Amino acid sequence: MGSVKAAYMMTDWEGVAGVDDWDPRNRDYGPQAKGVYERSEGQRLLTAEVNAAAEGLFAAGLEEVLINDAHGGRRNILPEELISGVHLVRGDNRPSWLLGISKRFDVLVQVGMHAMWGTPCGCLAHSMSTGITYRVNGREVGEMEIAAFLAGQLGIPWVFTSGDLHACRESEDWVPGIVTASVKEGLSDLCAIHMAPVDARQLIRERIQEAVAKAETLGLLVPDGPVVMEIERDDPWPARLREGAERVDAFTVRYTGETFWQVFHHSSYGKPDLPLP
């Protein structure tokens, strides 16, 4: 445990205890009182879980925690309510997905996570958006695995997940021995049994310390190269694709590269040559 000093925290909205509906920011009522209230509630709940995770990390002896405010509008965590000692990366017009990540981080932890698109009973399950399926070397992946693949290429193991029970089970399928904190159990896309937020935070605080203690026993999640990523949508892809994409059929495109880092940044940012940080 003594050699684990820095954690990169990936965060999302949909796996937080108390959240069982989509972020209202893009809905018609988003700017109205109902939307403002719903979004403010989600922000408070997410920020408190992030704080609990950071508290657990510092209690486990870590010296650096960088939090990626990665959901949707990129301004979901309330900076003024964060505990002392953490750093927050957020904002739009992002040059890459895992902003600020580098080889100096010892572990990847993921907070507020949801299961991949198509997961039975997964509350708010999706993969970047609804109606989209990602496959890497033939196996379906979700947002958690994408983050873990990118971190894994830098030598950073994925050691902890909190969120929906179905997201936690997904994590355990990918990384045997990973520590998880299930703070709610999805019953459908818009329904879940939630822990009381105060109890969810305590569970996160405790379990993340267990994750740090066993971090060095967990392997890296790195796809074998060459890497083939297919993205299938319910709606047809437009006639014009990103340069370098291969059209498999009307609904599926394919990207191929030597590494997942290359393939993902090609598909999402048009940067197949983005250097490792």
C-alpha positions in Angstrom: 0.0 0.0 0.0 2.9 2.3 0.7 3.8 2.6 -2.9 0.4 3.8 -4.0 0.5 7.6 -3.8 -1.6 9.0 -6.6 -5.1 8.2 -7.8 -6.9 9.2 -11.0 -10.6 9.4 -10.3 -13.0 9.0 -13.3 -16.5 10.1 -12.4 -20.0 9.9 -13.9 -23.5 10.9 -13.0 -25.8 7.9 -13.6 -24.4 5.5 -11.0 -24.8 7.8 -8.0 -27.1 6.8 -5.2 -30.3 8.8 -5.5 -30.0 9.3 -9.3 -32.4 7.3 -11.5 -33.3 9.7 -14.3 -31.3 11.3 -17.1 -29.5 14.6 -16.5 -32.2 17.2 -17.4 -29.7 19.8 -18.8 -30.8 19.1 -22.4 -34.5 18.7 -21.8 -37.1 21.3 -22.6 -37.7 22.0 -18.9 -33.9 22.1 -18.2 -33.7 25.9 -17.7 -37.0 26.0 -15.7 -37.3 25.5 -11.9 -37.9 21.7 -12.2 -34.8 21.2 -14.3 -32.6 23.4 -12.2 -33.7 21.6 -9.1 -33.1 18.1 -10.5 -29.7 19.0 -11.8 -28.7 20.7 -8.5 -29.8 17.6 -6.6 -27.7 15.4 -8.8 -24.7 17.7 -8.5 -24.8 17.6 -4.7 -25.2 13.8 -4.6 -22.3 13.3 -7.0 -20.0 15.7 -5.3 -20.6 14.1 -1.9 -19.7 10.6 -3.3 -16.6 12.0 -4.9 -15.6 13.6 -1.6 -16.2 10.2 0.2 -13.9 8.5 -2.3 -11.3 11.1 -1.9 -11.5 10.9 1.9 -11.0 7.1 1.7 -8.0 7.6 -0.6 -6.3 10.1 1.7 -7.0 7.9 4.7 -5.2 5.1 2.8 -2.1 7.2 2.6 -2.4 8.7 -0.9 -0.9 12.1 -1.5 -2.6 13.1 -4.8 -6.1 12.7 -6.1 -7.1 14.1 -9.5 -10.8 14.1 -10.2 -12.1 14.0 -13.8 -15.6 15.6 -14.0 -16.4 13.5 -17.1 -20.2 13.4 -17.4 -22.1 15.3 -20.0 -21.9 19.1 -19.5 -18.5 18.7 -17.8 -19.5 20.9 -14.9 -21.3 18.5 -12.6 -19.1 18.5 -9.5 -19.4 21.5 -7.3 -15.9 22.8 -6.7 -16.8 24.8 -3.6 -17.9 21.7 -1.8 -14.8 19.6 -2.5 -12.6 18.6 0.4 -9.2 20.1 0.7 -6.3 18.4 -1.1 -8.0 17.2 -4.3 -7.6 18.6 -7.8 -10.4 18.8 -10.3 -10.2 18.7 -14.1 -13.3 19.8 -15.9 -14.6 21.9 -18.8 -15.6 21.5 -22.4 -13.6 21.5 -25.7 -11.6 18.6 -24.4 -8.5 17.5 -26.3 -8.8 14.0 -24.9 -11.0 12.0 -22.6 -8.8 11.2 -19.6 -7.6 14.8 -19.1 -4.5 15.2 -17.0 -3.7 11.5 -16.8 -0.1 10.4 -16.9 2.1 7.6 -15.7 2.6 9.2 -12.3 -0.8 7.9 -11.2 -0.7 4.5 -9.5 -4.4 3.6 -9.7 -7.6 4.3 -11.6 -10.8 4.5 -9.5 -14.3 5.1 -11.0 -17.1 6.7 -9.1 -20.8 7.1 -10.1 -20.6 4.4 -12.8 -23.4 2.8 -14.8 -23.4 -0.4 -16.9 -22.9 -0.6 -20.6 -25.7 -0.2 -23.1 -28.0 -3.2 -23.3 -27.4 -4.5 -19.8 -30.6 -6.0 -18.4 -32.1 -4.0 -15.5 -29.1 -1.5 -15.7 -30.3 1.8 -14.3 -29.5 4.5 -16.9 -27.3 2.0 -18.8 -25.6 3.4 -21.9 -22.3 3.5 -23.7 -21.5 7.2 -24.4 -25.1 7.5 -25.4 -28.2 5.2 -25.7 -28.5 3.0 -28.7 -24.7 2.6 -29.2 -22.7 -0.6 -28.8 -18.9 -0.6 -28.6 -16.8 -3.7 -29.3 -13.1 -4.1 -28.9 -11.5 -7.1 -30.5 -15.0 -8.6 -30.6 -16.0 -8.1 -27.0 -18.6 -5.5 -26.0 -17.3 -2.8 -23.7 -18.7 0.2 -21.9 -17.4 3.5 -20.7 -15.7 1.9 -17.6 -13.7 -0.4 -19.8 -12.7 2.4 -22.2 -11.3 4.4 -19.3 -9.5 1.3 -18.0 -8.0 0.4 -21.4 -6.6 4.0 -21.7 -5.2 3.9 -18.2 -3.9 0.4 -18.6 -1.8 1.5 -21.5 0.0 3.9 -19.1 0.6 1.1 -16.6 -2.3 2.2 -14.3 -4.6 -0.6 -12.9 -8.3 -0.2 -12.5 -8.9 -1.0 -8.8 -12.3 0.3 -7.7 -15.8 1.0 -9.0 -18.8 2.5 -7.2 -22.2 2.7 -8.8 -25.1 0.6 -9.9 -24.9 -3.1 -8.9 -24.9 -4.0 -12.6 -21.9 -1.7 -13.2 -20.1 -3.3 -10.3 -20.7 -6.8 -11.7 -19.5 -5.7 -15.0 -16.3 -4.4 -13.4 -15.8 -7.8 -11.6 -16.2 -9.6 -14.9 -13.4 -7.6 -16.4 -11.0 -7.4 -13.4 -11.1 -10.4 -11.1 -10.5 -9.1 -7.5 -11.4 -5.5 -8.2 -13.1 -3.9 -5.2 -16.6 -2.5 -5.8 -19.2 -0.5 -3.9 -22.8 -1.0 -5.1 -24.7 2.0 -3.9 -28.0 1.1 -5.7 -29.5 -1.8 -7.6 -31.0 -1.1 -11.0 -34.4 -2.6 -11.6 -35.0 -1.0 -15.0 -33.6 1.8 -17.1 -35.3 4.4 -15.0 -35.7 2.6 -11.6 -33.5 1.5 -8.8 -33.3 0.6 -5.1 -31.0 3.1 -3.6 -28.9 3.1 -0.4 -29.4 6.2 1.7 -26.8 8.6 0.4 -25.1 8.9 3.8 -24.6 5.1 3.8 -23.5 5.0 0.2 -20.8 7.5 1.0 -19.6 5.5 4.0 -19.5 2.3 1.9 -17.4 4.1 -0.8 -15.1 5.6 1.9 -14.4 2.1 3.3 -14.3 0.0 0.1 -11.9 2.4 -1.7 -9.4 1.9 1.1 -9.6 -1.9 0.6 -9.0 -1.2 -3.1 -5.8 0.7 -2.4 -4.6 -2.1 -0.1 -4.9 -4.7 -2.8 -4.0 -2.5 -5.8 -0.6 -4.2 -6.5 -2.3 -7.6 -6.9 -4.5 -6.5 -9.8 -3.4 -6.7 -13.4 -3.6 -4.2 -16.1 -6.5 -4.1 -18.6 -4.8 -3.7 -22.0 -6.3 -5.2 -25.2 -3.9 -7.2 -27.4 -2.9 -5.4 -30.5 -3.7 -4.8 -33.2 -6.9 -3.4 -31.9 -10.2 -3.4 -33.8 -13.0 -1.3 -32.4 -16.5 -1.4 -33.9 -19.2 1.1 -33.0 -22.7 0.0 -33.8 -25.6 2.5 -33.7 -29.4 1.9 -33.8 -29.5 4.7 -36.4 -27.5 4.6 -39.6 -24.2 6.4 -39.7 -24.0 9.5 -41.9 -22.8 9.2 -45.5 -19.5 11.0 -44.5 -17.4 9.3 -41.9 -14.3 10.4 -40.0 -11.2 10.0 -42.2 -9.8 6.5 -41.6 -13.1 4.9 -40.5 -14.2 1.8 -42.3 -17.9 1.3 -42.9 -18.9 -2.3 -42.0 -22.6 -1.8 -42.8 -25.2 1.0 -42.5 -25.1 0.8 -38.7 -21.5 -0.1 -37.9 -18.1 1.5 -38.4 -14.7 0.1 -37.6 -11.4 1.6 -36.5 -8.1 -0.3 -36.5 -4.8 0.5 -34.9 -1.8 -0.9 -33.1 -3.1 0.2 -29.6 -6.4 1.1 -28.0 -5.0 4.6 -27.2 -4.6 5.1 -30.9 -8.0 3.7 -32.0 -10.1 5.4 -29.3 -8.6 8.9 -29.9 -9.0 8.4 -33.7 -12.7 7.5 -33.3 -13.5 10.2 -30.7 -11.2 13.1 -31.5 -9.7 12.4 -34.9 -6.3 12.1 -33.3 -4.8 8.7 -34.1 -1.3 10.1 -33.4 -2.1 11.6 -30.0 1.0 10.9 -28.0 1.0 9.1 -24.6 1.3 11.6 -21.8 
